[in-house]
Structures are given as structure tokens and as C-alpha cells.
């Protein structure tokens, strides 16, 4: 019986194995690597990011509330300015109405306005009536 032996492959001169040079590994910039992980979504699978999501949501909520508050404040400021302008207009109308009232309530103007109705100004000055006894109490007791 014959034993098994290993036969060497024949190497032809043309088929000389060429030693492959290893490819140079490109040095990746950490910034590029971070941007790439954000773009392809692998950053969301990291444990650190998953644990920090509630805090990120909290900060986002605070930012939204801050922006809403600033819009509300600006709206109130605009409303206050409108009310101030309206107040100025109403105050000037009030002053004009008071000046007209003072003008028309003067004695000479009142006389001019009541003459067409046949009412004349009294030339006798008013007198003060003095009562010696209080007669109102006796009338109240009789009833």
C-alpha cells in the first residue's frame, strides 16, 4: 500500500505570486466621523445618546416655552402701545369737551341760550331766609 503524499503545485515562471502591499488606511478626521454618524443615524443607537434623550427633550421644551413667552411679551407690548395712543386721543377729547362745557356754562352764554324761550335773567339778587323757630318738627309730630 502506498501512503498519501503531498504534491507541490507546479509554479510557472509567469505565475510568480506578487506580494500585495497593504492599502494605506485613510486617517478619518474625528469631526468628519461625527458628522457621518449623525447623517447615517448611528449616533442614535449609542447608549450615551439614548440615556441623554430625556434631558434633550427637556431642554427642547424649555426652548419652546422661552420662544413662546417672548412672542407673548412682544404682543402685550404692542397692545400696550395701542392703548396708550387711544388714551391720548380720549384725553384730548375729554379736555375739548370740558372746555366747551365751561364755555357754555358761563352766565352770558346761558342767557343767550334761554332768551328764545322767553326766560329772562333775574335782576334781583337772591336773599337769605332766616327762620326763627324750627317748624318742621311740629308738622312731623302731628301726622
C-alpha positions, 0 to 999 in steps of 0.5 A, spaced: 500 500 500 502 506 498 501 512 503 498 519 501 503 524 499 503 531 498 504 534 491 507 541 490 503 545 485 507 546 479 509 554 479 510 557 472 515 562 471 509 567 469 505 565 475 510 568 480 505 570 486 506 578 487 506 580 494 500 585 495 502 591 499 497 593 504 492 599 502 494 605 506 488 606 511 485 613 510 486 617 517 478 619 518 478 626 521 474 625 528 469 631 526 468 628 519 466 621 523 461 625 527 458 628 522 457 621 518 454 618 524 449 623 525 447 623 517 447 615 517 443 615 524 448 611 528 449 616 533 442 614 535 443 607 537 449 609 542 447 608 549 450 615 551 445 618 546 439 614 548 440 615 556 441 623 554 434 623 550 430 625 556 434 631 558 434 633 550 427 633 550 427 637 556 431 642 554 427 642 547 421 644 551 424 649 555 426 652 548 419 652 546 416 655 552 422 661 552 420 662 544 413 662 546 413 667 552 417 672 548 412 672 542 407 673 548 411 679 551 412 682 544 404 682 543 402 685 550 407 690 548 404 692 542 397 692 545 400 696 550 402 701 545 395 701 542 392 703 548 396 708 550 395 712 543 387 711 544 388 714 551 391 720 548 386 721 543 380 720 549 384 725 553 384 730 548 377 729 547 375 729 554 379 736 555 375 739 548 369 737 551 370 740 558 372 746 555 366 747 551 362 745 557 365 751 561 364 755 555 357 754 555 356 754 562 358 761 563 352 766 565 352 770 558 352 764 554 346 761 558 342 767 557 343 767 550 341 760 550 334 761 554 332 768 551 328 764 545 324 761 550 322 767 553 326 766 560 329 772 562 335 773 567 333 775 574 335 782 576 334 781 583 339 778 587 337 772 591 336 773 599 337 769 605 331 766 609 332 766 616 327 762 620 326 763 627 323 757 630 324 750 627 317 748 624 318 742 621 318 738 627 311 740 629 308 738 622 312 731 623 309 730 630 302 731 628 301 726 622 
